[in-house]
């Protein structure tokens, strides 16, 4: 874990704070919260990348189909032998 830390004052619903204490223990809350936030950030970044890639694939989809159609005859050469 990074030694450069920042102290934050956050507000949580009581039941969430109780569940946090039960799962992590009162002395390990910061580490638990830090890991949870890191996982959520990584998940969001992955979702954003997936969205960008999907948009890119959709944008070049027609071009890819046209290119595949153009080379279809070459791709199929020699298939009658099998």
Backbone as CSV, one residue per row, in Angstrom:
resi,resn,N_x,N_y,N_z,CA_x,CA_y,CA_z,C_x,C_y,C_z
1,UNK,0.839,-1.172,0.000,0.000,0.000,0.000,0.887,1.238,0.000
2,UNK,0.447,2.271,-0.653,1.189,3.516,-0.752,1.281,4.192,0.620
3,UNK,2.461,4.718,0.940,2.636,5.369,2.243,2.165,6.813,2.222
4,UNK,1.971,7.395,1.046,1.410,8.739,0.958,-0.101,8.613,1.122
5,UNK,-0.594,9.050,2.248,-2.013,8.889,2.522,-2.666,10.237,2.778
6,UNK,-3.971,10.254,2.656,-4.781,11.429,2.912,-5.891,11.013,3.856
7,UNK,-6.112,11.789,4.874,-7.189,11.502,5.817,-8.482,12.112,5.276
8,UNK,-9.532,11.301,5.249,-10.836,11.752,4.791,-11.861,11.563,5.899
9,UNK,-12.833,12.413,5.905,-13.957,12.259,6.811,-15.160,11.917,5.945
10,UNK,-15.672,10.689,6.071,-16.793,10.253,5.234,-17.983,9.917,6.124
11,UNK,-19.144,9.918,5.528,-20.370,9.566,6.232,-20.967,8.337,5.569
12,UNK,-21.289,7.330,6.384,-21.883,6.092,5.888,-23.175,5.821,6.634
13,UNK,-24.098,5.123,5.995,-25.268,4.671,6.734,-24.821,3.749,7.881
14,UNK,-25.544,3.809,8.981,-25.159,3.069,10.188,-24.992,1.574,9.919
15,UNK,-25.937,0.992,9.198,-25.857,-0.457,8.941,-24.653,-0.817,8.081
16,UNK,-24.275,0.071,7.168,-23.090,-0.166,6.346,-21.822,-0.087,7.194
17,UNK,-21.761,0.877,8.093,-20.612,1.009,8.988,-20.499,-0.211,9.904
18,UNK,-21.626,-0.710,10.378,-21.605,-1.902,11.230,-21.111,-3.120,10.447
19,UNK,-21.579,-3.262,9.217,-21.129,-4.381,8.384,-19.635,-4.262,8.084
20,UNK,-19.176,-3.050,7.854,-17.758,-2.807,7.616,-16.930,-3.225,8.821
21,UNK,-17.336,-2.816,10.003,-16.616,-3.188,11.228,-16.608,-4.698,11.430
22,UNK,-17.727,-5.330,11.113,-17.832,-6.782,11.290,-16.902,-7.521,10.326
23,UNK,-16.842,-7.051,9.079,-16.016,-7.718,8.070,-14.529,-7.430,8.226
24,UNK,-14.195,-6.192,8.516,-12.791,-5.801,8.496,-12.165,-5.703,9.872
25,UNK,-12.962,-5.476,10.865,-12.422,-5.176,12.186,-12.164,-3.690,12.279
26,UNK,-12.338,-3.112,13.433,-12.240,-1.658,13.569,-10.864,-1.087,13.250
27,UNK,-9.808,-1.846,13.377,-8.456,-1.335,13.124,-8.020,-1.488,11.662
28,UNK,-8.826,-2.146,10.848,-8.436,-2.389,9.458,-9.437,-1.804,8.469
29,UNK,-10.255,-0.891,8.928,-11.276,-0.296,8.056,-10.660,0.454,6.883
30,UNK,-9.633,1.246,7.149,-9.040,2.050,6.076,-8.523,1.170,4.942
31,UNK,-7.845,0.089,5.290,-7.328,-0.816,4.264,-8.478,-1.452,3.479
32,UNK,-9.510,-1.881,4.194,-10.666,-2.501,3.554,-11.327,-1.521,2.584
33,UNK,-11.564,-0.294,3.040,-12.199,0.719,2.196,-11.308,1.047,1.006
34,UNK,-10.018,1.186,1.231,-9.077,1.493,0.160,-9.100,0.411,-0.914
35,UNK,-9.071,-0.852,-0.503,-9.105,-1.952,-1.469,-10.434,-1.992,-2.220
36,UNK,-11.530,-1.741,-1.523,-12.846,-1.746,-2.167,-12.948,-0.636,-3.207
37,UNK,-12.457,0.547,-2.856,-12.493,1.670,-3.786,-11.591,1.385,-4.985
38,UNK,-10.415,0.830,-4.738,-9.494,0.508,-5.834,-10.150,-0.492,-6.801
39,UNK,-10.792,-1.516,-6.269,-11.462,-2.501,-7.122,-12.574,-1.859,-7.942
40,UNK,-13.338,-0.974,-7.319,-14.444,-0.315,-8.016,-13.923,0.603,-9.118
41,UNK,-12.834,1.317,-8.837,-12.241,2.193,-9.851,-11.737,1.365,-11.030
42,UNK,-11.055,0.257,-10.756,-10.564,-0.606,-11.826,-11.720,-1.171,-12.645
43,UNK,-12.813,-1.530,-11.970,-13.997,-2.044,-12.662,-14.577,-0.970,-13.582
44,UNK,-14.698,0.247,-13.081,-15.232,1.348,-13.894,-14.329,1.637,-15.090
45,UNK,-13.010,1.622,-14.871,-12.068,1.871,-15.960,-12.181,0.789,-17.022
46,UNK,-12.340,-0.459,-16.603,-12.500,-1.560,-17.553,-13.803,-1.404,-18.339
47,UNK,-14.878,-1.040,-17.641,-16.162,-0.832,-18.316,-16.049,0.289,-19.345
48,UNK,-15.361,1.351,-18.993,-15.178,2.477,-19.909,-14.353,2.059,-21.122
49,UNK,-13.283,1.290,-20.901,-12.474,0.796,-22.011,-13.295,-0.126,-22.905
50,UNK,-14.075,-1.024,-22.314,-14.932,-1.914,-23.098,-15.901,-1.117,-23.967
51,UNK,-16.443,-0.040,-23.415,-17.381,0.806,-24.155,-16.679,1.472,-25.340
52,UNK,-15.477,1.988,-25.098,-14.715,2.643,-26.164,-14.355,1.637,-27.266
53,UNK,-13.927,0.442,-26.859,-13.582,-0.590,-27.844,-14.806,-1.007,-28.653
54,UNK,-15.940,-1.176,-27.982,-17.165,-1.554,-28.681,-17.549,-0.494,-29.716
55,UNK,-17.456,0.777,-29.330,-17.768,1.859,-30.259,-16.814,1.827,-31.448
56,UNK,-15.550,1.550,-31.188,-14.574,1.468,-32.270,-14.861,0.312,-33.216
57,UNK,-15.197,-0.844,-32.637,-15.512,-2.002,-33.469,-16.753,-1.743,-34.313
58,UNK,-17.739,-1.084,-33.723,-18.956,-0.765,-34.487,-18.636,0.214,-35.624
59,UNK,-17.756,1.169,-35.358,-17.415,2.175,-36.360,-16.706,1.565,-37.558
60,UNK,-15.867,0.552,-37.331,-15.130,-0.041,-38.452,-15.768,-1.336,-38.945
61,UNK,-16.925,-1.686,-38.396,-17.578,-2.941,-38.778,-17.860,-3.030,-40.258
62,UNK,-18.422,-1.984,-40.834,-18.726,-1.983,-42.265,-17.471,-2.095,-43.105
63,UNK,-16.431,-1.398,-42.694,-15.151,-1.448,-43.406,-14.578,-2.860,-43.358
64,UNK,-14.673,-3.503,-42.202,-14.157,-4.867,-42.057,-14.930,-5.841,-42.940
65,UNK,-16.254,-5.683,-43.001,-17.053,-6.559,-43.865,-16.697,-6.359,-45.335
66,UNK,-16.527,-5.125,-45.747,-16.168,-4.838,-47.136,-14.805,-5.443,-47.475
67,UNK,-13.870,-5.327,-46.574,-12.537,-5.882,-46.782,-12.592,-7.407,-46.858
68,UNK,-13.358,-8.033,-45.992,-13.498,-9.490,-46.011,-14.143,-9.942,-47.315
69,UNK,-15.143,-9.200,-47.783,-15.825,-9.542,-49.030,-14.856,-9.417,-50.208
70,UNK,-14.008,-8.391,-50.168,-13.048,-8.158,-51.247,-12.050,-9.316,-51.375
71,UNK,-11.659,-9.899,-50.272,-10.657,-10.967,-50.292,-11.272,-12.368,-50.159
72,UNK,-12.586,-12.451,-50.231,-13.268,-13.729,-50.065,-12.790,-14.773,-51.081
73,UNK,-12.630,-14.387,-52.318,-12.201,-15.342,-53.357,-10.823,-15.905,-53.037
74,UNK,-9.923,-15.072,-52.585,-8.570,-15.516,-52.252,-8.615,-16.418,-51.023
75,UNK,-9.419,-16.059,-50.046,-9.536,-16.869,-48.829,-10.067,-18.271,-49.121
76,UNK,-10.937,-18.386,-50.126,-11.561,-19.673,-50.417,-10.765,-20.519,-51.407
77,UNK,-9.700,-19.979,-51.970,-8.876,-20.729,-52.911,-8.351,-22.008,-52.270
78,UNK,-8.487,-23.105,-52.980,-7.945,-24.366,-52.512,-8.844,-25.126,-51.550
79,UNK,-9.985,-24.571,-51.191,-10.876,-25.257,-50.241,-11.542,-26.479,-50.881
80,UNK,-11.658,-26.519,-52.228,-12.323,-27.679,-52.851,-11.477,-28.930,-52.663
81,UNK,-10.202,-28.749,-52.376,-9.319,-29.899,-52.206,-9.636,-30.669,-50.933
82,UNK,-10.291,-30.077,-50.002,-10.577,-30.755,-48.750,-11.932,-31.289,-48.790
